[in-house]
Amino acid sequence: MTTIQRQFITDTKGYPIGVILPLEEYKWVEPMLKQRIQIPDSHTDKLKQMEQAPFDARFMADLQEVMSDF
């Protein structure tokens, strides 16, 4: 059996973007990762709100006011 140490993955500029963990360490952080996975739902909600924005009279009035001020 081979033991893998933590291995960091970097992008082309050298910035860390990921890590490979031994299974024992992954089991320790797995609950936090599962909570994090739920976050994109809020992005989905925001996208739905953005799609509805042109049909929202108050949003459009505020947008027109901001554009006039700009």
N, C-alpha and C positions, 0 to 999 in steps of 0.2 A: 504494500500500500504506500502511495506517495502522498506526502503532506504538502499542500500548496500554501505558501505564505500570501499575505495580502499583495495584490498586484494592482497598481494604479494605472489607469488608462488616461492618456492626455490627447488633446487635439493637436493640430499641426503647429499651433503657436506655443505649445507646452503647458496649456491650462488643463488642470485635472477635470475630466468629464465623467469618470466612472471608476469603479473599483471591483476587482474580483476578490471575493471573500472565501475563506474556508467555510465549509458547511456549518461548523459549530458557531462561527461568528454570524453567519447569515441567520441562523435560527434565533439569535439574540436580537437582531434588528428587524426581523420579518414583521412583527406586529406594527412597528412604526411605518414600514413601507406600505403595508396594506391600508393604513389610514391615509397615507399620502396619495394613494391611487384614487381615492374618492374625490380629490380636489378638482380634477377636470370637469366634473359635473357642474361646478359653479361656472366654469368657462362656457359650458353648453348653455346654461341659463342666461349668461350674459349675451351670448350670440343670438339667442331667441329674442331677448329684449331689444337688441340692436336691429333685428329684422322687423320688429313691430314698431320701431321708433317713427318711421315715416307716417304711420297711421295714428300716432298719438298727437292730438292737437296741442297739448301743453308743451310737449317736446319741440314740436315744429315752431311754435310761437317763441320759445326761448332761443331756439337756434337762429331764427330770423332776427331777433333782437341782438344776439351776440354778433351775427354777421354784419348787422348795420353798424354796431359800435366799432367793429374791427375796421 
